[in-house]
Amino acid sequence: MTGPWWPRCCSVRALRKTYRLGRVDVPVLHGVDLDVARGEWIAILGASGSGKSTMLHLIGGLDRPDKPRNGNPRAEIEFQGRNTVQFRAAELDRYRSTQVGFVFQFYHLLPELSVTENVLLGAMIRLGRLGYLRQRAPLRRRAREILDAFGLGDRLRHRPSQLSGGERQRVAIARALINDPAMLLADEPTGNLDRKTGGRILDVLAKVRSDGGQTMLMVTHDPEIAARADRIVHLIDGRIAEGPGDPA
């Protein structure tokens, strides 16, 4: 899929991550390398504990890779020509809020906010209070447009508790899109849903990616879900092995 003629969205080199549990070091990723083409949909497939979510969190700037030690090379996460591993805190905040949209298994919607307000949270974080107030009207229109496209135009003022699981996940996807990110990171986005509802969520994500041209990395443990992606990357005990994934 990737090559010198194919525009690259991001690349990962020598990605390692170790967690400290009490007095014990628990290595999770062991020098992962990966190239991602712009607009590509990659499924990261692996068993629980293989390092899938950790890898996604590192690429999205939610966590930092290990510093080089014991002769290991320095990790690199290059996004559109810049190494995010070298970003300072403020640069990493901007990267997360402007370039990356996150979709998780558990929707992380705030129960006291309406559907529209939950979708707008990403814009509020990106712009700050004053910046958001200046752009509130067009942002609210944008939120309504996304929610209408997701079949939630009649749920704008509802609270999350008034929605089904599939509706909550569509709200979470809308929130991930409000800042028009270049890359979507989806961590088991259907893992909390029945198969029929999960299939509908995958349809939504596929259409989002087709219409908006976003690059999408999706973590899953389900081979049937992974088969919908352009490419499957198998993560086994913190190491990558690529496999067939092009449905064409």
LODREN-621004 format. One record per residue (C-alpha): residue number from 1; residue in one letter; x, y negated, z. Coordinates in nm, 2 decimals. Example, Ala and Ser with C-alpha at 12.3 -4.5 7.8 and 13.67 -1.06 7.14 Angstrom:
# LODREN-621004
ATOM   pos   code       px       py       pz
ATOM     1      A     1.23     0.45     0.78
ATOM     2      S     1.37     0.11     0.71
***
This chain:
# LODREN-621004
ATOM   pos   code       px       py       pz
ATOM     1      M     0.00     0.00     0.00
ATOM     2      T     0.27    -0.24     0.09
ATOM     3      G     0.57    -0.34    -0.12
ATOM     4      P     0.77    -0.64    -0.24
ATOM     5      W     0.48    -0.74    -0.47
ATOM     6      W     0.22    -0.72    -0.20
ATOM     7      P     0.18    -1.02     0.03
ATOM     8      R     0.25    -0.93     0.39
ATOM     9      C     0.04    -1.04     0.69
ATOM    10      C     0.27    -0.91     0.96
ATOM    11      S     0.54    -0.66     1.04
ATOM    12      V     0.65    -0.50     1.36
ATOM    13      R     1.00    -0.38     1.43
ATOM    14      A     1.15    -0.18     1.72
ATOM    15      L     0.84    -0.23     1.93
ATOM    16      R     0.89    -0.08     2.28
ATOM    17      K     0.68    -0.11     2.59
ATOM    18      T     0.73     0.03     2.94
ATOM    19      Y     0.51    -0.01     3.24
ATOM    20      R     0.62     0.01     3.60
ATOM    21      L     0.39     0.22     3.82
ATOM    22      G     0.52     0.21     4.17
ATOM    23      R     0.88     0.32     4.15
ATOM    24      V     0.84     0.50     3.82
ATOM    25      D     0.89     0.36     3.47
ATOM    26      V     0.63     0.49     3.22
ATOM    27      P     0.74     0.43     2.86
ATOM    28      V     0.44     0.39     2.63
ATOM    29      L     0.58     0.27     2.29
ATOM    30      H     0.92     0.40     2.16
ATOM    31      G     1.04     0.17     1.89
ATOM    32      V     0.74     0.13     1.66
ATOM    33      D     0.79    -0.01     1.30
ATOM    34      L     0.49    -0.11     1.09
ATOM    35      D     0.42    -0.33     0.78
ATOM    36      V     0.07    -0.47     0.73
ATOM    37      A    -0.04    -0.61     0.40
ATOM    38      R    -0.26    -0.93     0.39
ATOM    39      G    -0.62    -0.82     0.37
ATOM    40      E    -0.55    -0.46     0.46
ATOM    41      W    -0.76    -0.25     0.69
ATOM    42      I    -0.55    -0.02     0.90
ATOM    43      A    -0.68     0.24     1.14
ATOM    44      I    -0.45     0.32     1.43
ATOM    45      L    -0.55     0.68     1.52
ATOM    46      G    -0.43     0.87     1.83
ATOM    47      A    -0.53     1.04     2.15
ATOM    48      S    -0.59     0.87     2.47
ATOM    49      G    -0.26     0.75     2.62
ATOM    50      S    -0.07     0.75     2.29
ATOM    51      G    -0.01     0.37     2.31
ATOM    52      K    -0.28     0.25     2.06
ATOM    53      S    -0.43    -0.03     2.28
ATOM    54      T    -0.08    -0.13     2.40
ATOM    55      M     0.03    -0.17     2.04
ATOM    56      L    -0.27    -0.39     1.96
ATOM    57      H    -0.22    -0.60     2.27
ATOM    58      L     0.14    -0.67     2.18
ATOM    59      I     0.06    -0.76     1.82
ATOM    60      G    -0.22    -0.99     1.94
ATOM    61      G     0.00    -1.17     2.19
ATOM    62      L    -0.19    -1.04     2.50
ATOM    63      D     0.13    -0.88     2.63
ATOM    64      R     0.50    -0.90     2.57
ATOM    65      P     0.73    -0.61     2.44
ATOM    66      D     1.02    -0.49     2.64
ATOM    67      K     1.34    -0.69     2.63
ATOM    68      P     1.63    -0.50     2.46
ATOM    69      R     1.83    -0.28     2.69
ATOM    70      N     2.04     0.04     2.68
ATOM    71      G     2.15    -0.05     2.33
ATOM    72      N     1.80    -0.08     2.18
ATOM    73      P     1.73    -0.34     1.92
ATOM    74      R     1.53    -0.65     1.99
ATOM    75      A     1.16    -0.62     1.92
ATOM    76      E     1.01    -0.83     1.64
ATOM    77      I     0.64    -0.91     1.56
ATOM    78      E     0.65    -1.12     1.25
ATOM    79      F     0.33    -1.30     1.16
ATOM    80      Q     0.33    -1.50     0.83
ATOM    81      G     0.71    -1.55     0.86
ATOM    82      R     0.74    -1.63     1.23
ATOM    83      N     0.85    -1.40     1.51
ATOM    84      T     0.58    -1.42     1.78
ATOM    85      V     0.81    -1.25     2.03
ATOM    86      Q     1.01    -1.57     2.04
ATOM    87      F     0.70    -1.79     2.10
ATOM    88      R     0.68    -1.99     2.42
ATOM    89      A     0.36    -1.98     2.62
ATOM    90      A     0.19    -2.27     2.44
ATOM    91      E     0.28    -2.13     2.10
ATOM    92      L     0.15    -1.79     2.20
ATOM    93      D    -0.18    -1.95     2.32
ATOM    94      R    -0.22    -2.12     1.98
ATOM    95      Y    -0.14    -1.80     1.79
ATOM    96      R    -0.40    -1.60     1.99
ATOM    97      S    -0.67    -1.87     1.96
ATOM    98      T    -0.62    -1.97     1.59
ATOM    99      Q    -0.48    -1.67     1.41
ATOM   100      V    -0.62    -1.36     1.59
ATOM   101      G    -0.98    -1.25     1.66
ATOM   102      F    -1.02    -0.97     1.92
ATOM   103      V    -1.30    -0.72     1.94
ATOM   104      F    -1.30    -0.47     2.23
ATOM   105      Q    -1.49    -0.16     2.32
ATOM   106      F    -1.65    -0.34     2.62
ATOM   107      Y    -1.80    -0.66     2.49
ATOM   108      H    -1.68    -0.90     2.75
ATOM   109      L    -1.97    -1.14     2.71
ATOM   110      L    -2.04    -1.38     2.99
ATOM   111      P    -2.38    -1.28     3.14
ATOM   112      E    -2.48    -1.64     3.24
ATOM   113      L    -2.43    -1.78     2.88
ATOM   114      S    -2.66    -1.75     2.58
ATOM   115      V    -2.57    -1.56     2.27
ATOM   116      T    -2.47    -1.89     2.09
ATOM   117      E    -2.27    -2.01     2.39
ATOM   118      N    -2.08    -1.68     2.41
ATOM   119      V    -1.99    -1.71     2.04
ATOM   120      L    -1.86    -2.07     2.09
ATOM   121      L    -1.63    -1.97     2.38
ATOM   122      G    -1.34    -1.91     2.14
ATOM   123      A    -1.38    -2.26     1.99
ATOM   124      M    -1.40    -2.42     2.33
ATOM   125      I    -1.07    -2.25     2.43
ATOM   126      R    -0.90    -2.34     2.11
ATOM   127      L    -1.00    -2.71     2.11
ATOM   128      G    -1.03    -2.79     2.48
ATOM   129      R    -1.33    -2.97     2.63
ATOM   130      L    -1.29    -3.31     2.45
ATOM   131      G    -1.20    -3.15     2.12
ATOM   132      Y    -1.50    -2.92     2.14
ATOM   133      L    -1.74    -3.20     2.22
ATOM   134      R    -1.62    -3.40     1.91
ATOM   135      Q    -1.69    -3.10     1.69
ATOM   136      R    -1.98    -2.95     1.87
ATOM   137      A    -2.25    -3.00     1.60
ATOM   138      P    -2.06    -2.83     1.31
ATOM   139      L    -1.94    -2.55     1.54
ATOM   140      R    -2.29    -2.48     1.65
ATOM   141      R    -2.40    -2.46     1.28
ATOM   142      R    -2.11    -2.23     1.21
ATOM   143      A    -2.21    -2.00     1.51
ATOM   144      R    -2.57    -1.99     1.39
ATOM   145      E    -2.46    -1.91     1.03
ATOM   146      I    -2.25    -1.61     1.16
ATOM   147      L    -2.53    -1.49     1.39
ATOM   148      D    -2.79    -1.52     1.11
ATOM   149      A    -2.56    -1.31     0.88
ATOM   150      F    -2.54    -1.05     1.16
ATOM   151      G    -2.92    -1.04     1.19
ATOM   152      L    -2.92    -1.22     1.53
ATOM   153      G    -3.09    -1.54     1.42
ATOM   154      D    -3.38    -1.48     1.65
ATOM   155      R    -3.15    -1.40     1.95
ATOM   156      L    -2.96    -1.73     1.97
ATOM   157      R    -3.09    -1.82     2.32
ATOM   158      H    -3.10    -1.47     2.46
ATOM   159      R    -2.87    -1.36     2.74
ATOM   160      P    -2.65    -1.05     2.69
ATOM   161      S    -2.87    -0.85     2.93
ATOM   162      Q    -3.16    -0.90     2.68
ATOM   163      L    -2.96    -0.74     2.39
ATOM   164      S    -2.90    -0.38     2.29
ATOM   165      G    -2.54    -0.24     2.28
ATOM   166      G    -2.52    -0.29     1.91
ATOM   167      E    -2.64    -0.65     1.93
ATOM   168      R    -2.39    -0.73     2.20
ATOM   169      Q    -2.11    -0.59     1.99
ATOM   170      R    -2.22    -0.80     1.69
ATOM   171      V    -2.21    -1.11     1.92
ATOM   172      A    -1.86    -1.01     2.02
ATOM   173      I    -1.76    -0.99     1.65
ATOM   174      A    -1.92    -1.33     1.59
ATOM   175      R    -1.72    -1.47     1.87
ATOM   176      A    -1.40    -1.32     1.72
ATOM   177      L    -1.48    -1.50     1.39
ATOM   178      I    -1.57    -1.85     1.51
ATOM   179      N    -1.21    -1.97     1.46
ATOM   180      D    -1.18    -1.81     1.12
ATOM   181      P    -0.88    -1.60     1.22
ATOM   182      A    -0.64    -1.44     0.97
ATOM   183      M    -0.63    -1.11     1.15
ATOM   184      L    -0.89    -0.91     1.34
ATOM   185      L    -0.78    -0.67     1.61
ATOM   186      A    -1.05    -0.42     1.70
ATOM   187      D    -0.99    -0.19     2.00
ATOM   188      E    -1.24     0.11     1.99
ATOM   189      P    -1.51    -0.13     1.87
ATOM   190      T    -1.77     0.15     1.85
ATOM   191      G    -1.65     0.35     2.15
ATOM   192      N    -1.93     0.23     2.37
ATOM   193      L    -2.21     0.30     2.12
ATOM   194      D    -2.40     0.60     1.98
ATOM   195      R    -2.29     0.72     1.63
ATOM   196      K    -2.57     0.56     1.44
ATOM   197      T    -2.52     0.22     1.60
ATOM   198      G    -2.15     0.25     1.57
ATOM   199      G    -2.18     0.31     1.20
ATOM   200      R    -2.38    -0.01     1.17
ATOM   201      I    -2.10    -0.20     1.35
ATOM   202      L    -1.84    -0.05     1.12
ATOM   203      D    -2.06    -0.17     0.83
ATOM   204      V    -2.05    -0.52     0.98
ATOM   205      L    -1.68    -0.52     1.02
ATOM   206      A    -1.63    -0.39     0.67
ATOM   207      K    -1.84    -0.67     0.53
ATOM   208      V    -1.67    -0.93     0.74
ATOM   209      R    -1.33    -0.81     0.61
ATOM   210      S    -1.46    -0.80     0.25
ATOM   211      D    -1.62    -1.14     0.26
ATOM   212      G    -1.35    -1.32     0.47
ATOM   213      G    -1.04    -1.14     0.35
ATOM   214      Q    -0.91    -1.09     0.70
ATOM   215      T    -0.65    -0.83     0.78
ATOM   216      M    -0.79    -0.58     1.03
ATOM   217      L    -0.62    -0.34     1.27
ATOM   218      M    -0.86    -0.10     1.43
ATOM   219      V    -0.78     0.14     1.71
ATOM   220      T    -0.98     0.46     1.73
ATOM   221      H    -0.95     0.82     1.84
ATOM   222      D    -1.22     0.93     1.58
ATOM   223      P    -1.09     1.06     1.24
ATOM   224      E    -1.43     0.99     1.08
ATOM   225      I    -1.41     0.63     1.18
ATOM   226      A    -1.05     0.60     1.08
ATOM   227      A    -1.13     0.74     0.73
ATOM   228      R    -1.31     0.42     0.64
ATOM   229      A    -0.99     0.22     0.66
ATOM   230      D    -0.75     0.16     0.37
ATOM   231      R    -0.47     0.34     0.56
ATOM   232      I    -0.44     0.55     0.87
ATOM   233      V    -0.14     0.52     1.10
ATOM   234      H    -0.11     0.81     1.35
ATOM   235      L     0.03     0.71     1.69
ATOM   236      I     0.16     1.02     1.87
ATOM   237      D     0.33     0.98     2.21
ATOM   238      G     0.43     0.62     2.13
ATOM   239      R     0.57     0.69     1.78
ATOM   240      I     0.42     0.63     1.44
ATOM   241      A     0.35     0.88     1.17
ATOM   242      E     0.15     0.76     0.87
ATOM   243      G    -0.12     0.98     0.71
ATOM   244      P    -0.37     0.97     0.43
ATOM   245      G    -0.64     0.71     0.48
ATOM   246      D    -0.74     0.56     0.14
ATOM   247      P    -1.10     0.66     0.08
ATOM   248      A    -1.07     0.57    -0.29
***
